Amino acid sequence: MTVISQASDIIPAAADSSADPRGPAPVPAVAQHDPSVIFNAFDALQSQTAVLGHDGKILYVNEAWRQFGLQNGYAGDDLGVGRSYLDHADVSIVDETGNEFNVRTALEKVLNGVSSGFYGEYVSDSPRERRYFSVYAGPYVAGDEIGAVVVHTNITSRRSAMAELEAEREILQSIAAGGPLDEILHDLTKTFENLLFGSQCAIAAVLPEIASFQSVTGTPRAARVFDSISRLTLARRIHLTGDLCAQSDVLDLASLGEVCGEAGSKVANELAATSGMLLTIRGMDKRPIGLVAMLGRTIFTMSVTESALIQRLCAVAGIAILSARSRTALKQSEERYALAFEGANDGLWDWDMRNNEVFRSARCYEILGYKSDSENASRMDNVGWWIAQIHPDDLAATSAIVEKCLEDGESAFAMEYRMRRADNSYCWISDRGAVIRDAEGRACRAAGSITDISPRKLAEQQRRALEEQLRQTQKSEALGTLAGGIAHDINNTLVPILGTVDLMLYDASDEQMTESLKDIQNAATKIRDLVRQILAFSRNGGSERSEIDLVAEVGVALRMLRSMVPTTISLDFDPRIERFDAAVNQTQLHQVIMNLVSNAASAIGSNKGAVRISVDEIEVNDARKTAEQHVSAGKFCRISIVDSGSGIAPDVMARLFDPFFTTKGVGKGTGLGLSVVQGIVREHHGFIEVSNEPGAGAKFDVHFPSC
């Protein structure tokens, strides 16, 4: 006899006489006369009952005890009468608190009058099933002696029901938690084997259309049944899983090969040698979705109780398989949906207007430059926060569009606006949504998507800038043509003036007249030089280059720029070398100087300041610099332009040479000046370096290689 859990004294034992000066507690009298009075009553009990004498010998057993003994192979008419019960009771049991006690010791306390009884539960397996019993022992008084009544009760049904309920509860919890199907089916096979003593099980999900087994798990010997079935022809497998299992909940494995039309085959012989059953797991439409291979049980040896248990466990297995397939289908649908919108580059949003809750997909976070985490979700899913990120210039128009849609009963809206990103820059958003209304026509929900249309907006801006540049170019060409015509007229007027002055100087009779004529000659010469510069600027220089002195040419360009710079700003020219010859395009060089000086003057603004221009010669031999700047080593003329403005902000510095990027107001700049300068310098195989100290001005170093 083996004793298991949930055993305890059901009545506290009486105190030991050594611990209580009043002596042991009185033991109730069960019978004050002949014990046969109660023996007749014991025969009516269904529990196996024995009456023990004071020495522990069995005095009497009831009819249930005798029948149990005969059914379990015990020989002899006495069935234990006259033998000592104590000899078979030297085992330990554990109460619900985890404390062990010995059955013999506990029974001796009862017989000695110091305990009022005990209770325990134990397992006593038969060859075919696992059985649970409880044991109770209590005292009785016969004359001057104390005996005991021992009662054994079969509690297998109660314990099995408890174990079944607990197993179902745990498996259903795993299903609800979305546990992996393989693990759930594995736990189910263990539940089958634990509740159906001596059985071996394996479970597999089935796709009847292709007769394919999935998530096979369980005892290897039982799982080999599915290996055998898999070796049937496809038509036979479909017939088995789609037709035979659809018609019957239980199929006998021994006759399965013959039923499938494979009699005499190796597969049929393997199945014929297997004692067991094939159980059908059904879905909501009663079609087979799984199979249980159970060994150790057959249709003919299965009890009614076991049949009901198997049906319930198969139903649980069906729930597990259907739940797993539903989760898989949902996941695949969500992935397809996400891939479709990811391919469309859209972010999804869903606004529940009843409680003002908003859901935004991960793409919404990416568009605005945020990580998709819980911290940012509290902001992104807040309607007020989202509205606060809309550009102030776009907020009124955006709000008007949404309000009009909601109030006028419209079903959809579309709008474009600017949103502040995580780095405080702005991006353009295309926002489209559909409105859902309740039965009374009130808007209760809206859902839609957003798209980052910044590249499109940038392209539109670039197109407008190019159109403006084209207009400016055409205007410049017209002005150049006009300036060229005026210059020619002025030049034609200067020719006779200079000729007349030369003749008058030749015939001058006194020094005062000579000085006056020279003043006229100098003024006319300056006008002639200015006309030449205007003519040079008005001509289309193209990309033709000539060898010129950069020091002198920079000086000429600065004299032309003097009238363009406000009088509050001084132009300081510091040539540190006398001459530097380089092959450059004169017009493009003037354009470089003009753009850089103009930007320097704009940086100073209306304040007093200075723009310092210096020219010197440097040697570039650093391999790293030549690699970074894509130039050859050698001598370079460095033209440095330094302003006394406020310097360049770090975020502007990173985009300084980007086309169409400007910090000037609308209509005050195209953002092409520095990008054109960089293009010209690179075309001449030179490079530009920018150094900056916020608050102390910026420095541009333009390098042209020598001839």
Wavefront OBJ file of the C-alpha trace (Angstrom):
o trace
v 0.000 0.000 0.000
v 1.366 3.389 -1.018
v 0.081 6.546 0.700
v 0.037 9.889 -1.184
v -0.880 13.544 -0.625
v -3.877 15.166 1.056
v -3.633 12.974 4.116
v -4.201 14.437 7.542
v -5.655 13.774 10.958
v -9.286 14.675 10.636
v -9.727 14.868 14.431
v -6.962 16.199 16.692
v -5.302 13.502 18.769
v -5.967 13.560 22.505
v -3.211 15.037 24.626
v -0.560 12.758 26.066
v -1.122 12.019 29.817
v 2.392 13.146 30.527
v 1.569 16.547 29.098
v -1.838 16.839 30.787
v -1.982 16.116 34.574
v -5.664 15.278 34.221
v -4.763 12.208 32.155
v -5.930 11.169 28.690
v -9.172 12.422 27.263
v -12.081 9.975 27.574
v -12.661 7.794 24.512
v -16.274 7.575 23.363
v -17.841 4.182 23.659
v -18.784 2.671 20.324
v -20.234 -0.434 21.843
v -20.599 -1.304 25.512
v -21.588 -4.915 24.735
v -21.073 -7.585 22.084
v -19.277 -6.134 18.967
v -21.543 -8.126 16.690
v -24.138 -5.405 17.188
v -22.170 -3.050 14.948
v -20.693 -5.727 12.673
v -24.049 -6.236 11.024
v -24.240 -2.496 10.317
v -20.738 -2.535 8.815
v -21.824 -5.120 6.219
v -24.193 -2.517 4.747
v -21.322 -0.088 4.061
v -19.825 0.179 0.537
v -16.411 1.066 1.947
v -13.995 -1.707 2.935
v -14.193 -1.831 6.727
v -12.196 -3.808 9.308
v -12.468 -3.962 13.100
v -9.199 -4.269 14.991
v -8.597 -5.505 18.487
v -6.452 -3.696 21.036
v -3.387 -5.556 19.773
v -4.046 -4.513 16.156
v -5.276 -7.904 14.961
v -8.168 -7.943 12.537
v -11.279 -9.190 14.302
v -13.799 -8.655 11.520
v -14.063 -7.474 7.892
v -17.279 -6.434 6.195
v -18.757 -7.711 2.930
v -17.196 -4.900 0.861
v -13.739 -5.857 2.234
v -14.308 -9.507 1.286
v -15.476 -8.679 -2.241
v -12.521 -6.329 -2.823
v -10.111 -9.035 -1.689
v -11.591 -11.682 -3.942
v -11.626 -9.306 -6.962
v -7.963 -8.493 -6.443
v -6.697 -12.051 -6.085
v -6.432 -12.446 -2.318
v -6.843 -16.127 -1.317
v -8.248 -17.564 1.860
v -11.640 -17.414 3.476
v -10.440 -15.237 6.327
v -9.196 -12.402 4.040
v -6.936 -11.106 6.805
v -9.049 -11.951 9.873
v -6.771 -12.947 12.747
v -3.737 -11.242 11.203
v -2.080 -8.079 12.512
v -3.070 -4.968 10.561
v -0.049 -3.204 12.060
v 2.324 -5.459 10.105
v 1.077 -3.878 6.847
v 0.782 -0.296 8.105
v 4.416 0.710 8.475
v 4.192 3.436 5.800
v 4.322 7.222 5.933
v 1.723 9.687 4.745
v 1.953 13.466 4.330
v -0.718 15.877 5.487
v -1.694 19.033 3.629
v 0.853 21.064 5.588
v 3.675 18.843 4.353
v 4.306 17.023 7.655
v 4.848 13.286 7.439
v 3.493 10.775 9.916
v 3.630 6.996 10.031
v 0.348 5.089 9.683
v 1.391 2.382 12.166
v 2.451 4.975 14.722
v -0.792 6.887 14.277
v -2.847 3.691 14.606
v -0.981 2.670 17.774
v -1.903 6.058 19.269
v -5.545 5.316 18.523
v -5.306 1.876 20.127
v -3.559 3.359 23.171
v -6.284 5.981 23.617
v -4.107 9.054 22.976
v -5.552 9.914 19.492
v -9.099 10.203 18.298
v -8.277 9.100 14.743
v -6.555 10.007 11.469
v -7.322 10.316 7.746
v -5.182 9.876 4.636
v -5.268 9.169 0.904
v -3.110 6.747 -1.085
v -2.656 5.124 -4.493
v -3.155 1.425 -5.112
v -2.717 0.637 -8.818
v -4.293 -2.322 -10.514
v -2.714 -3.796 -13.655
v -5.179 -1.832 -15.760
v -5.840 1.448 -13.966
v -4.671 3.837 -11.313
v -6.836 3.767 -8.182
v -7.077 6.202 -5.315
v -8.234 5.255 -1.804
v -8.779 7.062 1.463
v -8.149 5.480 4.881
v -9.789 6.475 8.146
v -9.147 4.962 11.576
v -11.084 5.731 14.735
v -11.315 4.092 18.201
v -14.069 1.980 19.744
v -14.421 0.575 23.266
v -15.161 -3.100 23.913
v -15.183 -3.807 27.604
v -12.010 -2.567 29.167
v -10.067 -2.467 25.883
v -9.821 0.064 23.098
v -9.945 -1.236 19.560
v -10.119 0.548 16.206
v -12.330 0.698 13.164
v -10.378 1.093 9.871
v -12.305 2.191 6.749
v -10.869 2.162 3.181
v -12.904 3.974 0.488
v -12.326 3.994 -3.291
v -12.119 7.714 -4.251
v -10.778 7.206 -7.775
v -13.744 8.928 -9.452
v -13.423 12.022 -7.261
v -9.665 12.258 -7.645
v -9.835 11.698 -11.417
v -12.482 14.381 -11.778
v -10.357 16.826 -9.776
v -7.248 15.993 -11.816
v -9.195 16.316 -15.064
v -10.613 19.701 -14.108
v -7.205 20.977 -13.030
v -5.563 19.749 -16.249
v -8.295 21.316 -18.399
v -7.992 24.587 -16.490
v -4.222 24.779 -17.024
v -4.459 23.913 -20.731
v -7.274 26.413 -21.336
v -5.207 29.075 -19.587
v -2.302 28.297 -21.946
v -4.638 28.574 -24.926
v -6.017 31.910 -23.693
v -2.474 33.195 -23.151
v -1.600 32.372 -26.774
v 0.910 29.635 -25.923
v 2.665 27.723 -28.756
v 0.506 24.923 -30.187
v 3.305 22.348 -29.897
v 3.615 22.982 -26.145
v -0.149 22.879 -25.581
v -0.547 19.602 -27.501
v 2.417 18.153 -25.621
v 0.738 19.014 -22.312
v -2.461 17.413 -23.586
v -0.678 14.136 -24.370
v 0.654 14.087 -20.823
v -2.865 14.731 -19.522
v -4.229 11.807 -21.583
v -1.537 9.509 -20.219
v -1.938 10.652 -16.615
v -5.715 10.303 -16.561
v -5.844 7.129 -18.681
v -3.512 4.905 -16.699
v -1.164 2.823 -18.820
v -1.917 4.594 -22.092
v 0.546 6.172 -24.535
v -0.572 9.127 -26.652
v 0.478 11.339 -29.517
v -1.448 14.261 -31.030
v -1.186 15.902 -34.448
v -3.014 18.762 -36.141
v -4.359 17.775 -39.571
v -5.057 19.538 -42.850
v -7.560 17.089 -44.425
v -7.309 18.642 -47.918
v -3.656 17.558 -48.237
v -3.638 14.909 -45.464
v -0.672 16.585 -43.823
v 0.224 16.279 -40.136
v 1.452 19.331 -38.196
v 2.759 19.854 -34.647
v 3.119 16.105 -33.994
v 3.949 15.582 -30.321
v 3.713 12.816 -27.731
v 5.202 9.446 -26.835
v 7.544 8.263 -29.642
v 5.843 4.871 -29.936
v 2.440 6.497 -30.367
v 3.849 9.146 -32.716
v 5.051 6.353 -35.052
v 1.383 5.768 -35.919
v 1.443 9.090 -37.786
v 4.686 8.060 -39.512
v 2.973 4.888 -40.734
v -0.094 6.777 -41.973
v 2.168 9.308 -43.749
v 3.551 6.460 -45.876
v 0.119 5.718 -47.316
v -0.580 7.038 -50.789
v -1.968 10.563 -50.945
v -5.394 9.269 -51.993
v -5.466 6.826 -49.044
v -4.394 9.518 -46.595
v -7.091 11.874 -47.823
v -9.635 9.038 -47.574
v -8.563 8.366 -43.985
v -8.288 11.921 -42.635
v -11.058 13.419 -44.734
v -13.663 10.635 -44.988
v -13.190 7.902 -42.378
v -12.310 10.248 -39.510
v -15.153 12.565 -40.528
v -17.607 9.658 -40.142
v -16.281 8.182 -36.885
v -14.817 9.604 -33.669
v -12.851 6.400 -32.959
v -11.058 4.048 -35.369
v -9.351 0.823 -34.375
v -5.664 0.890 -35.368
v -5.450 -2.883 -35.934
v -8.019 -2.758 -38.734
v -7.030 0.645 -40.104
v -4.837 -0.667 -42.920
v -7.602 -2.923 -44.193
v -10.178 -0.132 -43.912
v -7.919 2.178 -45.936
v -7.652 -0.422 -48.710
v -4.006 -1.219 -47.991
v -4.519 -4.773 -46.677
v -1.320 -6.822 -46.794
v 0.926 -3.799 -47.192
v 3.791 -2.997 -44.859
v 1.859 -0.074 -43.436
v -1.204 -2.269 -42.808
v 0.944 -4.866 -41.072
v 2.513 -2.196 -38.840
v -0.898 -0.856 -37.854
v -2.339 -4.347 -37.394
v 0.390 -5.076 -34.858
v -0.504 -1.930 -32.889
v -3.091 -2.165 -30.132
v -4.793 1.164 -29.886
v -7.206 3.723 -31.298
v -7.206 6.724 -33.588
v -9.379 9.504 -32.131
v -10.810 12.384 -34.183
v -10.470 16.012 -33.072
v -13.172 18.127 -34.719
v -13.517 21.808 -35.530
v -16.540 24.069 -35.319
v -17.914 22.633 -38.591
v -17.416 19.044 -37.290
v -14.661 18.422 -39.823
v -11.463 16.692 -38.590
v -8.715 19.141 -37.635
v -6.554 16.784 -35.561
v -5.970 13.173 -34.548
v -4.988 11.413 -31.333
v -3.102 8.127 -31.558
v -3.749 6.263 -28.273
v -2.028 2.991 -27.412
v -3.032 0.804 -24.462
v -6.742 1.349 -25.029
v -9.106 -0.082 -27.635
v -12.732 0.430 -28.513
v -13.540 -2.805 -26.689
v -11.560 -2.171 -23.470
v -12.488 1.491 -22.990
v -14.926 2.175 -20.134
v -17.840 4.594 -20.326
v -16.067 6.963 -17.933
v -12.898 6.876 -20.042
v -14.914 7.479 -23.204
v -16.461 10.629 -21.715
v -13.037 11.798 -20.532
v -11.544 11.260 -23.999
v -14.347 13.262 -25.623
v -13.739 16.217 -23.303
v -9.975 16.170 -23.868
v -10.444 15.948 -27.654
v -12.725 18.994 -27.427
v -9.981 20.885 -25.573
v -7.464 19.817 -28.234
v -9.845 21.153 -30.895
v -10.016 24.511 -29.119
v -6.210 24.637 -28.999
v -5.789 23.878 -32.723
v -8.509 26.315 -33.824
v -7.127 29.029 -31.562
v -3.600 28.550 -32.927
v -4.845 28.676 -36.522
v -6.894 31.791 -35.797
v -3.859 33.505 -34.273
v -1.737 32.502 -37.256
v -4.339 33.776 -39.726
v -4.684 37.035 -37.783
v -0.924 37.502 -37.664
v -0.602 36.867 -41.399
v -3.423 39.305 -42.102
v -1.810 41.958 -39.936
v 1.565 41.372 -41.611
v 0.022 41.691 -45.084
v -1.792 44.824 -43.997
v 1.401 46.280 -42.507
v 3.449 45.360 -45.588
v 0.878 46.953 -47.860
v 0.993 50.220 -45.968
v 4.749 50.024 -45.532
v 5.049 49.690 -49.280
v 2.737 52.673 -49.641
v 4.918 54.585 -47.159
v 1.835 55.470 -45.116
v 1.292 55.709 -41.379
v -2.083 54.592 -39.992
v -4.172 56.335 -37.353
v -7.478 55.543 -35.650
v -9.306 58.148 -33.557
v -12.089 57.105 -31.172
v -13.939 60.383 -30.640
v -16.094 59.032 -27.815
v -13.170 58.768 -25.404
v -10.682 60.853 -27.450
v -8.227 57.963 -27.763
v -5.943 57.689 -30.788
v -3.868 54.812 -32.153
v -0.973 55.517 -34.519
v 1.131 52.903 -36.305
v 4.922 52.691 -36.102
v 5.244 54.474 -39.459
v 3.682 57.613 -37.930
v 6.545 57.631 -35.417
v 9.140 57.179 -38.177
v 7.752 60.052 -40.245
v 8.167 62.448 -37.319
v 11.543 61.010 -36.290
v 10.465 59.336 -33.032
v 11.135 55.834 -31.742
v 8.099 53.589 -31.478
v 8.160 53.041 -27.707
v 5.807 53.511 -24.758
v 7.300 56.885 -23.817
v 6.607 58.378 -27.226
v 3.244 56.579 -27.506
v 1.888 58.707 -24.659
v 2.612 61.759 -26.823
v 1.842 60.458 -30.290
v -1.530 59.037 -29.215
v -2.575 62.331 -27.639
v -4.765 64.500 -29.881
v -3.674 67.723 -28.177
v 0.022 66.938 -28.600
v -0.448 66.155 -32.289
v -2.270 69.427 -32.909
v 0.484 71.324 -31.085
v 3.067 69.988 -33.582
v 1.259 71.460 -36.600
v 2.967 74.526 -38.030
v 1.275 77.704 -36.688
v 0.708 78.964 -40.233
v -1.190 75.757 -41.143
v -3.163 75.189 -37.930
v -6.170 77.369 -38.693
v -6.745 75.908 -42.182
v -6.265 72.334 -40.918
v -8.727 72.772 -38.051
v -11.276 74.331 -40.410
v -11.134 71.343 -42.783
v -11.713 68.807 -39.983
v -14.485 70.847 -38.336
v -16.281 71.321 -41.660
v -16.161 67.581 -42.332
v -17.518 66.701 -38.883
v -20.218 69.376 -38.761
v -21.445 69.136 -42.365
v -21.899 65.364 -42.275
v -19.143 64.656 -44.791
v -17.641 61.168 -44.876
v -14.002 61.976 -45.670
v -11.407 64.724 -45.657
v -7.927 65.342 -47.082
v -5.411 68.045 -46.227
v -1.720 68.937 -46.342
v 0.176 70.645 -43.558
v 3.571 70.934 -41.919
v 4.479 68.983 -38.771
v 7.336 69.577 -36.346
v 9.720 66.606 -36.220
v 11.712 65.356 -33.252
v 14.731 67.442 -34.368
v 12.487 70.572 -34.508
v 12.598 70.663 -38.308
v 9.335 70.569 -40.259
v 8.080 68.009 -42.742
v 5.077 68.133 -45.038
v 2.233 65.695 -44.274
v -0.623 64.536 -46.476
v -3.435 63.509 -44.114
v -6.473 61.584 -45.393
v -9.287 60.250 -43.231
v -12.744 58.692 -43.287
v -15.408 59.463 -40.669
v -17.701 56.848 -39.108
v -21.019 58.025 -37.669
v -23.500 56.451 -35.253
v -27.175 55.783 -35.914
v -27.990 59.412 -35.143
v -25.432 60.727 -37.622
v -22.938 61.937 -35.050
v -19.249 61.387 -35.777
v -17.941 58.759 -33.361
v -14.772 57.540 -35.029
v -12.326 58.459 -37.766
v -9.523 56.473 -39.353
v -7.001 57.236 -42.041
v -3.366 57.536 -43.010
v -0.593 60.074 -43.267
v 2.143 60.289 -45.884
v 5.405 62.210 -45.792
v 5.215 64.399 -48.905
v 8.306 66.477 -48.088
v 10.189 65.244 -51.195
v 7.256 66.291 -53.392
v 7.029 69.684 -51.709
v 10.791 70.137 -52.048
v 10.560 69.289 -55.744
v 7.782 71.856 -56.137
v 9.890 74.419 -54.280
v 12.880 73.625 -56.464
v 10.752 73.950 -59.583
v 9.508 77.370 -58.444
v 13.070 78.413 -57.561
v 14.318 77.275 -60.955
v 11.519 79.213 -62.620
v 12.504 82.267 -60.578
v 16.142 81.683 -61.460
v 15.202 81.493 -65.118
v 13.314 84.775 -64.832
v 16.291 86.352 -63.043
v 18.635 85.013 -65.723
v 16.465 86.412 -68.452
v 16.299 89.702 -66.575
v 20.090 89.679 -66.170
v 20.541 88.958 -69.848
v 18.235 91.861 -70.699
v 20.082 94.101 -68.256
v 23.397 92.898 -69.678
v 22.261 93.732 -73.181
v 21.016 97.147 -72.020
v 24.231 97.773 -70.060
v 26.308 96.742 -73.071
v 24.438 99.174 -75.309
v 24.767 102.020 -72.815
v 28.449 101.193 -72.317
v 29.063 101.323 -76.049
v 27.342 104.705 -76.222
v 29.397 106.004 -73.291
v 32.543 104.592 -74.836
v 31.772 106.282 -78.131
v 31.323 109.560 -76.245
v 34.606 109.120 -74.322
v 36.725 108.574 -77.438
v 36.530 112.187 -78.697
v 36.817 113.534 -75.143
v 40.042 111.657 -74.493
v 41.376 112.535 -77.954
v 40.601 116.239 -77.469
v 42.246 116.225 -74.019
v 45.366 114.613 -75.492
v 45.564 117.347 -78.136
v 44.978 120.101 -75.607
v 47.707 118.674 -73.343
v 50.049 118.776 -76.304
v 49.309 122.496 -76.877
v 48.954 123.492 -73.168
v 50.825 126.746 -72.480
v 50.871 126.869 -68.686
v 51.053 124.465 -65.773
v 47.592 125.252 -64.335
v 45.889 124.325 -67.605
v 47.948 121.165 -67.821
v 46.818 120.047 -64.346
v 43.184 120.743 -65.174
v 43.428 118.773 -68.402
v 45.073 115.840 -66.571
v 42.210 115.812 -64.057
v 39.786 115.596 -66.967
v 41.909 112.858 -68.552
v 42.017 110.815 -65.286
v 38.239 111.069 -64.771
v 37.583 110.024 -68.368
v 40.037 107.132 -67.997
v 38.200 105.871 -64.893
v 34.931 106.060 -66.771
v 36.512 104.114 -69.656
v 37.775 101.399 -67.294
v 34.341 101.161 -65.661
v 32.737 100.808 -69.080
v 35.157 98.019 -69.944
v 34.202 96.172 -66.745
v 30.530 96.577 -67.522
v 31.112 95.250 -71.029
v 33.071 92.268 -69.656
v 30.281 91.463 -67.194
v 27.574 91.766 -69.836
v 29.308 89.353 -72.194
v 28.606 85.594 -71.937
v 31.943 84.396 -70.628
v 30.974 80.727 -70.892
v 33.497 78.284 -69.516
v 36.523 79.712 -71.341
v 39.478 80.303 -69.057
v 42.513 82.461 -69.401
v 45.652 82.895 -67.352
v 45.160 85.981 -65.171
v 46.608 87.494 -62.031
v 44.161 86.603 -59.240
v 45.483 89.317 -56.901
v 44.787 92.070 -59.404
v 41.472 90.562 -60.543
v 40.137 90.309 -56.965
v 40.978 93.988 -56.531
v 39.070 94.862 -59.704
v 36.027 92.863 -58.548
v 36.033 94.608 -55.141
v 36.097 98.063 -56.763
v 32.984 97.095 -58.694
v 31.312 95.781 -55.501
v 31.972 98.909 -53.469
v 28.769 100.547 -54.658
v 26.745 97.398 -53.800
v 27.784 97.284 -50.125
v 26.110 99.609 -47.590
v 28.263 102.531 -46.453
v 28.056 101.250 -42.853
v 30.201 98.283 -43.881
v 33.835 98.745 -44.852
v 35.571 96.605 -47.474
v 39.193 95.975 -46.422
v 41.441 94.423 -49.053
v 44.706 92.882 -47.840
v 46.826 91.371 -50.674
v 49.661 89.468 -48.963
v 51.331 88.468 -52.218
v 52.087 90.596 -55.261
v 50.943 88.201 -57.946
v 49.418 84.720 -58.450
v 48.717 83.456 -61.939
v 45.874 80.957 -62.408
v 43.713 79.735 -65.299
v 40.211 80.923 -64.432
v 37.088 82.255 -66.073
v 37.091 85.969 -65.286
v 33.287 86.313 -65.185
v 32.905 83.272 -62.887
v 35.635 84.593 -60.578
v 33.753 87.886 -60.280
v 30.572 85.920 -59.525
v 32.313 83.996 -56.714
v 33.648 87.207 -55.126
v 30.321 88.986 -55.564
v 28.254 86.164 -53.947
v 30.584 85.729 -50.963
v 30.909 89.455 -50.254
v 27.149 89.913 -50.658
v 26.495 87.100 -48.142
v 29.033 88.612 -45.743
v 27.311 92.001 -45.963
v 23.917 90.321 -45.356
v 25.321 88.615 -42.252
v 26.301 92.024 -40.825
v 22.979 93.552 -41.810
v 22.237 97.156 -40.809
v 24.919 97.133 -38.118
v 28.310 98.716 -38.562
v 30.929 96.222 -39.518
v 33.680 95.191 -41.861
v 34.330 92.608 -44.542
v 38.024 91.754 -44.815
v 39.335 90.197 -48.026
v 42.881 88.830 -48.156
v 44.847 86.957 -50.816
v 47.840 84.722 -50.114
v 49.558 81.577 -51.356
v 49.605 78.165 -49.589
v 51.047 74.742 -50.307
v 48.624 71.762 -50.045
v 50.466 68.458 -49.625
v 48.372 66.737 -46.946
v 47.153 63.448 -48.446
v 44.052 63.428 -46.249
v 43.009 66.922 -47.325
v 43.618 66.264 -51.011
v 41.527 63.072 -50.753
v 38.694 64.804 -48.903
v 38.625 67.794 -51.274
v 39.275 65.735 -54.442
v 42.155 67.966 -55.541
v 45.764 67.472 -56.524
v 48.642 68.509 -54.283
v 50.430 71.745 -55.131
v 50.263 75.527 -54.793
v 46.931 77.266 -54.290
v 45.840 80.885 -54.143
v 43.734 81.351 -51.028
v 41.139 84.136 -51.146
v 39.795 84.668 -47.601
v 36.583 86.601 -46.940
v 35.844 87.302 -43.256
v 32.826 89.180 -41.906
v 32.103 90.645 -38.481
v 28.560 89.241 -38.329
v 27.007 86.889 -35.784
v 28.382 83.693 -37.283
v 26.601 80.617 -38.668
v 24.407 78.371 -36.519
v 25.505 74.676 -36.358
v 22.294 73.381 -37.984
v 22.730 75.877 -40.829
v 26.411 74.978 -41.236
v 25.454 71.374 -42.066
v 23.288 72.523 -45.002
v 25.318 75.545 -46.087
v 25.944 74.423 -49.670
v 22.592 72.650 -50.231
v 20.789 73.956 -53.301
v 17.734 76.074 -52.509
v 18.603 76.250 -48.809
v 18.427 79.809 -47.489
v 18.047 81.536 -44.133
v 16.686 84.666 -45.765
v 13.018 85.540 -45.782
v 10.554 84.614 -48.518
v 11.413 86.445 -51.755
v 14.824 87.577 -50.465
v 16.950 84.694 -51.669
v 16.841 81.602 -53.884
v 19.294 79.528 -51.851
v 21.518 79.039 -54.907
v 24.349 81.508 -54.183
v 26.720 79.266 -52.222
v 25.855 76.138 -54.222
v 26.806 78.056 -57.416
v 30.037 79.269 -55.768
v 30.932 75.720 -54.764
v 30.198 74.471 -58.283
v 32.415 77.122 -59.882
v 35.325 76.476 -57.510
v 35.138 72.699 -57.985
v 34.964 73.178 -61.755
v 38.305 75.032 -61.441
v 39.710 72.059 -59.419
v 39.744 74.108 -56.240
v 37.973 73.803 -52.915
v 36.270 75.891 -50.220
v 36.744 75.737 -46.462
v 34.413 77.398 -43.956
v 35.354 78.208 -40.383
v 32.913 79.710 -37.974
v 32.631 81.002 -34.452
v 29.024 81.802 -33.464
v 28.838 85.407 -32.357
v 32.187 86.330 -33.930
v 31.613 86.004 -37.678
v 32.354 83.491 -40.419
v 35.342 82.928 -42.702
v 35.258 81.518 -46.241
v 38.579 80.373 -47.746
v 38.401 79.881 -51.544
v 41.346 77.989 -53.076
v 42.293 78.147 -56.770
v 45.208 76.041 -58.047
v 48.124 77.629 -59.852
v 48.653 77.201 -63.565
l 1 2 3 4 5 6 7 8 9 10 11 12 13 14 15 16 17 18 19 20 21 22 23 24 25 26 27 28 29 30 31 32 33 34 35 36 37 38 39 40 41 42 43 44 45 46 47 48 49 50 51 52 53 54 55 56 57 58 59 60 61 62 63 64 65 66 67 68 69 70 71 72 73 74 75 76 77 78 79 80 81 82 83 84 85 86 87 88 89 90 91 92 93 94 95 96 97 98 99 100 101 102 103 104 105 106 107 108 109 110 111 112 113 114 115 116 117 118 119 120 121 122 123 124 125 126 127 128 129 130 131 132 133 134 135 136 137 138 139 140 141 142 143 144 145 146 147 148 149 150 151 152 153 154 155 156 157 158 159 160 161 162 163 164 165 166 167 168 169 170 171 172 173 174 175 176 177 178 179 180 181 182 183 184 185 186 187 188 189 190 191 192 193 194 195 196 197 198 199 200 201 202 203 204 205 206 207 208 209 210 211 212 213 214 215 216 217 218 219 220 221 222 223 224 225 226 227 228 229 230 231 232 233 234 235 236 237 238 239 240 241 242 243 244 245 246 247 248 249 250 251 252 253 254 255 256 257 258 259 260 261 262 263 264 265 266 267 268 269 270 271 272 273 274 275 276 277 278 279 280 281 282 283 284 285 286 287 288 289 290 291 292 293 294 295 296 297 298 299 300 301 302 303 304 305 306 307 308 309 310 311 312 313 314 315 316 317 318 319 320 321 322 323 324 325 326 327 328 329 330 331 332 333 334 335 336 337 338 339 340 341 342 343 344 345 346 347 348 349 350 351 352 353 354 355 356 357 358 359 360 361 362 363 364 365 366 367 368 369 370 371 372 373 374 375 376 377 378 379 380 381 382 383 384 385 386 387 388 389 390 391 392 393 394 395 396 397 398 399 400 401 402 403 404 405 406 407 408 409 410 411 412 413 414 415 416 417 418 419 420 421 422 423 424 425 426 427 428 429 430 431 432 433 434 435 436 437 438 439 440 441 442 443 444 445 446 447 448 449 450 451 452 453 454 455 456 457 458 459 460 461 462 463 464 465 466 467 468 469 470 471 472 473 474 475 476 477 478 479 480 481 482 483 484 485 486 487 488 489 490 491 492 493 494 495 496 497 498 499 500 501 502 503 504 505 506 507 508 509 510 511 512 513 514 515 516 517 518 519 520 521 522 523 524 525 526 527 528 529 530 531 532 533 534 535 536 537 538 539 540 541 542 543 544 545 546 547 548 549 550 551 552 553 554 555 556 557 558 559 560 561 562 563 564 565 566 567 568 569 570 571 572 573 574 575 576 577 578 579 580 581 582 583 584 585 586 587 588 589 590 591 592 593 594 595 596 597 598 599 600 601 602 603 604 605 606 607 608 609 610 611 612 613 614 615 616 617 618 619 620 621 622 623 624 625 626 627 628 629 630 631 632 633 634 635 636 637 638 639 640 641 642 643 644 645 646 647 648 649 650 651 652 653 654 655 656 657 658 659 660 661 662 663 664 665 666 667 668 669 670 671 672 673 674 675 676 677 678 679 680 681 682 683 684 685 686 687 688 689 690 691 692 693 694 695 696 697 698 699 700 701 702 703 704 705 706 707
